[in-house]
Amino acid sequence: MATADVIVLGLGAMGSAAAYHLARRGVRIIGLEQYTPVHDRGSSHGASRIIREAYFEHPDYVPLIQRAYEQWRALQEECDASLLIMTGGLMIGPRDGVLVQGALASARAHHLAHELISAEEIQRRFPPFRMPPEMVAVQEPNAGVLHPEACIRAHLDGATTAGAVLRFEEPVLQWTADEHVVNVVTTQGRYSAARLVITAGPWAPQVLDALNLPLQVERNVMYWFAPRADAAAFAPSRFPIYICEYRTDAFFYGFPAQSDGTVKVAHHHSGEFCSPSTLRRDVAPAEVTRIRGLLEAHLPAASGELRATAACMYTNTPDRHFIIDRHPQHPQITLACGFSGHGFKFSSVVGEVLADLALDGWTRHPIALFRLPRFR
Ligand SMILES: Cc1cc2nc3c(=O)[nH]c(=O)nc-3n(C[C@H](O)[C@H](O)[C@H](O)COP(=O)(O)OP(=O)(O)OC[C@H]3O[C@@H](n4cnc5c(N)ncnc54)[C@H](O)[C@@H]3O)c2cc1C
């Protein structure tokens, strides 16, 4: 049986970051992942993720995103790969909608650089947009694009360099804990450690089944279109990341052009619930028609040929805030799950928080919003 100080179960966005921070603190780490490194079966594939600072979901996320930016930049410098591109961001919607009001609340509470601009001004600054006059946008400079595959690879490589033992294509079948030790059984062996960090993404409902967490896994599709006009206007130097509240509490979002010239767009939430084993990976023509309709209405130049689609999974909590806490029955086990479709940008700081909780039992970072007792 192999032993370690800490076992990390699941090496996706959060687990790779946890393994990185733990290994750099000099503890013996074993990381266990059911698939190959940087796979496309979970929640962290698809070339791009939005990062933004005027966080509409809650002002308490802002200090975390500020720390996440520091960590991404440090990691980027260390690994010498492109992880983050700053493009600025637009949160577009009705003036009294949750998106605009939430972004303004965070910007004001934390004195963040931002402007509130009209529909006409959106189009003047970013010509591909067509927004009805009742729409406004919070424009912020501190937003951009993360490359999730490169980010996860950088965390995995950094963890390995710092001495972590990372084992891939080795699903965890079972874990047990008593007050002294955690035992983990995989398809290939048995492991024990003083501590366990569980970062199982959309598999969390199974891996943590005894906790009966209020998690719902939701299918979400990404679409890549070739612009049908004015392709240069979508370059990352000219076009921002954006989220658009096109109806009350209904959102689509998108990115500037990737290196292959395509622009990625997606709905935020689909209402189609699943599990990792029942996820529907094919995309129906009616779904393409629906997203194309939004582009035709709000960003018509982006609505050219559909080049690719990919299905991915959100793991939602009822309040759409994360779960980051110690296991209620086993304090030597730390959990991070329920990232509700907006967790990736935080993974660099979540890794640090998980290392704090696993090794010290507390963290200086503000995570009160993410504690488990809120569901009891
Ligand atoms: C379409 C889409 C768009 C998104 N857009 C954004 C965005 O723009 N910005 C943003 O910040 N966030 C975004 N998100 C959310 C973000 O990507 C996720 O919150 C984040 O990637 C979740 O990371 P995770 O580590 O929890 O899950 P994952 O990265 O899926 O990692 C979980 C890992 O655990 C492994 N695992 C599970 N069970 C076992 C087991 N029994 N044994 C071994 N290994 C196991 C899995 O194989 C997997 O590798 C988006 C998500 C999707 C789906």
The ligand as a MOL file (V3000), in Angstrom:
LIG
                    3D

  0  0  0     0  0            999 V3000
M  V30 BEGIN CTAB
M  V30 COUNTS 53 58 0 0 0
M  V30 BEGIN ATOM
M  V30 1 C -19.5270 24.8120 -20.9470 0
M  V30 2 C -18.9010 25.3730 -19.7050 0
M  V30 3 C -18.4740 26.6880 -19.6920 0
M  V30 4 C -17.9080 27.2410 -18.5530 0
M  V30 5 N -17.4790 28.5310 -18.5770 0
M  V30 6 C -16.8270 29.0390 -17.5070 0
M  V30 7 C -16.2350 30.3290 -17.5870 0
M  V30 8 O -16.2850 30.9980 -18.6360 0
M  V30 9 N -15.5690 30.7880 -16.5030 0
M  V30 10 C -15.4640 30.0650 -15.3490 0
M  V30 11 O -14.8530 30.5600 -14.3900 0
M  V30 12 N -16.0190 28.8290 -15.2540 0
M  V30 13 C -16.6790 28.3050 -16.2990 0
M  V30 14 N -17.2230 27.0510 -16.2470 0
M  V30 15 C -17.1700 26.2990 -14.9860 0
M  V30 16 C -15.8230 25.6770 -14.7370 0
M  V30 17 O -15.2710 25.1810 -15.9400 0
M  V30 18 C -15.9840 24.5850 -13.6820 0
M  V30 19 O -16.5800 25.1780 -12.5270 0
M  V30 20 C -14.6780 23.9730 -13.2920 0
M  V30 21 O -13.9300 23.6090 -14.4240 0
M  V30 22 C -14.9420 22.7480 -12.3970 0
M  V30 23 O -13.7080 22.1420 -12.0620 0
M  V30 24 P -13.6950 20.8000 -11.1910 0
M  V30 25 O -12.2660 20.5600 -10.8290 0
M  V30 26 O -14.7100 20.8980 -10.0980 0
M  V30 27 O -14.2100 19.6560 -12.1940 0
M  V30 28 P -13.3670 18.8350 -13.2840 0
M  V30 29 O -12.3850 19.7250 -13.9430 0
M  V30 30 O -14.3480 18.1000 -14.1280 0
M  V30 31 O -12.5180 17.8340 -12.4200 0
M  V30 32 C -13.0370 16.7350 -11.6980 0
M  V30 33 C -12.0510 15.6090 -11.9080 0
M  V30 34 O -12.2750 14.5560 -10.9850 0
M  V30 35 C -12.0490 13.3370 -11.6680 0
M  V30 36 N -12.7470 12.2700 -10.9470 0
M  V30 37 C -14.0510 12.2480 -10.5940 0
M  V30 38 N -14.3580 11.1080 -9.9420 0
M  V30 39 C -13.2110 10.3910 -9.8740 0
M  V30 40 C -12.8890 9.1190 -9.3230 0
M  V30 41 N -13.8020 8.3340 -8.7280 0
M  V30 42 N -11.6120 8.6870 -9.4330 0
M  V30 43 C -10.6620 9.4640 -10.0220 0
M  V30 44 N -10.9250 10.6620 -10.5830 0
M  V30 45 C -12.1790 11.1280 -10.4990 0
M  V30 46 C -12.6340 13.6080 -13.0450 0
M  V30 47 O -12.2190 12.6860 -14.0200 0
M  V30 48 C -12.1620 15.0180 -13.2970 0
M  V30 49 O -10.9020 15.0410 -13.9330 0
M  V30 50 C -17.7890 26.4620 -17.3690 0
M  V30 51 C -18.2000 25.1240 -17.3870 0
M  V30 52 C -18.7370 24.5750 -18.5360 0
M  V30 53 C -19.1860 23.1560 -18.5140 0
M  V30 END ATOM
M  V30 BEGIN BOND
M  V30 1 1 1 2
M  V30 2 1 2 3
M  V30 3 2 2 52
M  V30 4 2 3 4
M  V30 5 1 4 5
M  V30 6 1 4 50
M  V30 7 2 5 6
M  V30 8 1 6 7
M  V30 9 1 6 13
M  V30 10 2 7 8
M  V30 11 1 7 9
M  V30 12 1 9 10
M  V30 13 2 10 11
M  V30 14 1 10 12
M  V30 15 2 12 13
M  V30 16 1 13 14
M  V30 17 1 14 15
M  V30 18 1 14 50
M  V30 19 1 15 16
M  V30 20 1 16 17
M  V30 21 1 16 18
M  V30 22 1 18 19
M  V30 23 1 18 20
M  V30 24 1 20 21
M  V30 25 1 20 22
M  V30 26 1 22 23
M  V30 27 1 23 24
M  V30 28 2 24 25
M  V30 29 1 24 26
M  V30 30 1 24 27
M  V30 31 1 27 28
M  V30 32 2 28 29
M  V30 33 1 28 30
M  V30 34 1 28 31
M  V30 35 1 31 32
M  V30 36 1 32 33
M  V30 37 1 33 34
M  V30 38 1 33 48
M  V30 39 1 34 35
M  V30 40 1 35 36
M  V30 41 1 35 46
M  V30 42 1 36 37
M  V30 43 1 36 45
M  V30 44 2 37 38
M  V30 45 1 38 39
M  V30 46 1 39 40
M  V30 47 2 39 45
M  V30 48 1 40 41
M  V30 49 2 40 42
M  V30 50 1 42 43
M  V30 51 2 43 44
M  V30 52 1 44 45
M  V30 53 1 46 47
M  V30 54 1 46 48
M  V30 55 1 48 49
M  V30 56 2 50 51
M  V30 57 1 51 52
M  V30 58 1 52 53
M  V30 END BOND
M  V30 END CTAB
M  END
